Amino acid sequence: MLHPSGNPLYIANEDDALVTIVDTKTNQVLSEIPVGVEPEGMGISPDGKILVNTSETTSMAHFINTETRQIVENVLVDTRPRVAEFTPDGKQVWVSAEVGGTVSIIDVATHQITKKLNFEIPGVTPEAIQPVACASPRTARRPSSRSGPPTASRWST
């Protein structure tokens, strides 16, 4: 995940349970941040101040202050979180849970889950639906799921 300024680069090291920060100009490692088991997805706030890393096995969204390079909060989400996507205003981050079949909407200021979205696809059992990507309605992208095309799904709250 590239910082909005173009530097640094944040890398999820799944095998080492680390987020590595690399200076894109010098290619030097600036820092390594221990996170949960199997870090996967990352999202960065529009202002570049907060990085959210998801850890699949730990089922956590880790909020990292990009200036101090420290975890400021760990938020428990549903099983196997994959993607963290900030809303354009930076006030919420949406975290998809592939096995949990949900998307958690987290308030960035309070680190509280304010809403949990579920997929409903007619004729498909809830445990068979695995959302792997998400986006807020304001980003004009559609949610995707491994159980069918995005046009076949609908959000429910």
C-alpha positions in Angstrom: 0.0 0.0 0.0 1.6 3.2 -1.1 1.2 6.3 1.0 -0.9 9.1 -0.7 2.3 11.2 -1.0 4.0 8.4 -2.9 6.4 7.5 -0.1 6.7 5.3 1.9 5.4 1.9 0.8 3.6 -0.4 3.4 4.0 -4.2 2.9 2.0 -6.9 4.6 4.4 -9.8 5.3 2.0 -12.7 5.7 4.6 -15.2 6.8 6.3 -13.0 9.4 3.3 -11.3 10.9 4.8 -7.9 10.2 4.0 -4.7 8.3 7.2 -3.5 6.7 7.7 0.2 5.8 10.0 0.9 2.9 11.3 4.3 1.7 10.5 4.3 -2.0 13.4 6.7 -2.8 16.2 4.8 -1.0 14.6 1.3 -1.0 15.6 1.1 2.7 13.5 -0.5 5.4 12.3 2.2 7.7 10.4 0.1 10.2 8.8 -3.3 10.9 5.6 -3.4 12.9 4.5 -6.6 14.5 0.8 -7.3 13.8 -1.5 -10.3 14.0 -1.1 -13.7 12.3 -1.2 -13.6 8.5 -1.5 -9.9 7.7 -3.3 -9.5 4.5 -5.1 -6.4 3.4 -4.3 -2.8 3.9 -6.0 0.5 3.5 -4.7 4.0 4.1 -6.7 7.1 5.1 -7.0 9.8 2.4 -4.8 12.1 4.5 -2.2 9.3 5.0 -2.3 9.5 8.8 -3.8 6.1 9.5 -3.0 2.7 8.0 -5.3 -0.2 8.7 -3.9 -3.7 8.3 -6.1 -6.8 8.4 -4.8 -10.1 10.0 -6.6 -13.1 8.7 -5.9 -15.7 11.4 -6.2 -13.1 14.3 -9.4 -11.6 12.8 -8.2 -8.1 13.6 -8.1 -4.7 11.9 -4.9 -3.0 13.2 -5.0 0.8 13.2 -1.4 2.1 12.7 -0.4 5.8 13.1 1.8 6.4 10.1 3.8 9.1 11.8 4.7 7.2 15.0 4.6 3.8 13.2 2.8 2.4 16.2 -0.5 0.4 16.5 -3.0 2.6 18.2 -5.9 0.1 18.3 -6.8 -3.5 17.4 -10.4 -4.1 16.4 -11.8 -7.6 16.4 -13.8 -8.2 13.2 -15.3 -11.4 11.7 -13.3 -14.4 10.5 -10.6 -13.9 7.9 -10.6 -10.2 7.2 -9.2 -9.4 3.8 -9.6 -5.8 2.6 -9.7 -2.4 4.4 -11.2 0.4 2.4 -11.5 4.0 3.7 -14.4 6.2 2.7 -13.3 9.3 0.8 -13.8 11.5 3.8 -11.6 9.2 5.9 -14.2 8.9 8.7 -14.9 5.2 8.2 -13.0 2.1 7.2 -14.8 -0.9 5.7 -13.3 -4.3 6.4 -14.5 -7.4 4.6 -14.4 -10.8 6.3 -14.1 -13.6 3.8 -15.1 -16.5 6.0 -17.3 -14.4 8.3 -19.3 -13.3 5.3 -19.6 -9.7 6.5 -18.3 -6.2 6.1 -17.6 -4.3 9.3 -17.9 -0.5 9.1 -15.6 1.0 11.6 -15.6 4.6 12.9 -12.0 5.8 12.5 -12.2 8.3 15.4 -13.6 5.8 18.0 -12.4 2.5 16.5 -15.9 1.1 17.1 -17.8 -1.0 14.6 -20.9 1.1 13.8 -22.5 -1.3 11.4 -22.1 -4.8 10.1 -23.2 -5.6 6.5 -24.2 -9.1 5.3 -24.6 -10.4 1.8 -27.8 -12.1 0.8 -27.9 -14.0 -2.4 -31.1 -15.9 -3.2 -30.5 -19.6 -3.1 -27.0 -19.4 -1.5 -26.4 -20.2 2.1 -24.8 -17.5 4.2 -21.7 -19.6 5.0 -21.1 -20.0 1.2 -20.8 -16.3 0.6 -17.3 -14.9 1.0 -16.8 -11.2 0.5 -13.3 -10.5 -0.5 -13.5 -6.8 -1.4 -15.5 -3.9 -0.3 -16.0 -0.2 -1.0 -18.2 2.5 0.4 -21.1 3.5 -1.8 -19.4 6.9 -2.4 -16.5 5.2 -4.2 -18.7 4.1 -7.1 -17.2 0.6 -6.9 -19.4 -2.4 -6.2 -18.8 -5.1 -3.6 -17.6 -8.4 -4.8 -18.1 -11.9 -3.6 -16.7 -15.3 -4.6 -20.2 -16.8 -4.8 -21.5 -14.8 -7.7 -21.3 -11.6 -9.7 -21.7 -8.3 -7.8 -24.9 -7.6 -9.6 -26.4 -10.7 -8.1 -25.9 -9.6 -4.5 -27.4 -6.9 -2.3 -26.4 -5.4 1.0 -28.5 -5.9 4.0 -28.1 -4.5 7.5 
